[in-house]
């Protein structure tokens, strides 16, 4: 996930979630949510605020090392 809010517009960030029973995936756009401009989108995503969770094969994806 991109770490900065200003790098991509809200209409270009999408989240998916998969229903464990039916196997159907749901796609939603960040612009569908009413959020504050100062919200840390990455942190909110990692906390599951958008209905999608950063899990792949049952494990949390590690954060890439940030450039200093």
Buried (B, 14 or more C-beta within 10 A) or exposed (E): EEEEBEEEEBEEBEBEBEEEEEEEEEEBEBEEBEBEEEEEBBEBBBEEBBEBBBEEEEEEEEEEEEEE
